[in-house]
Amino acid sequence: MKTLAAATAALLLLAPAAFAQTGTQTAEADIGRVLDQLNIASTAADTTAYFSLFTPDARFIGTDATERWSLPEFRAYTEPYFAQGRGWTYTPRDRVITIAPIDCRCLAWFDEVLDNASYGVTRGSGVLRLTEDGWKIEQYVLSFTIPNDKARAVVDVVRAGQ
């Protein structure tokens, strides 16, 4: 009887940690699916599917310093391309997702390395929020990756064009 009681007590003590780990893994998988759906929708130039993955007050930060768009601004920019069937394909290579260690477990951030036919290796990063409709993107930042040994040359080109 003591063994059963000890085993039960151990399970009760370990259950919250196991549940938290499983909950985190499930949330990370859900977030990964949202980010994968974003890439699928952009490749398909599917405006409805693409923008349904963002919160209404989301921001998209593009590769140019002038590209800080509200969701309506970004939609206005992308719709003409999508209407022509011209989407863009970014294939994730590596992704790290972190769920904020707060009680609600309702915020997460990510960074991912992406491959793109035009730009080569890029990086996406951003923030998601858990809503009544699931995880939604609050902010997405797309950036170019520049090898450190090439950075000075790139900076010089950018400065020359300013």
Disulfide bonds with the S-S distance in Angstrom:
Cys104-Cys106 1.99
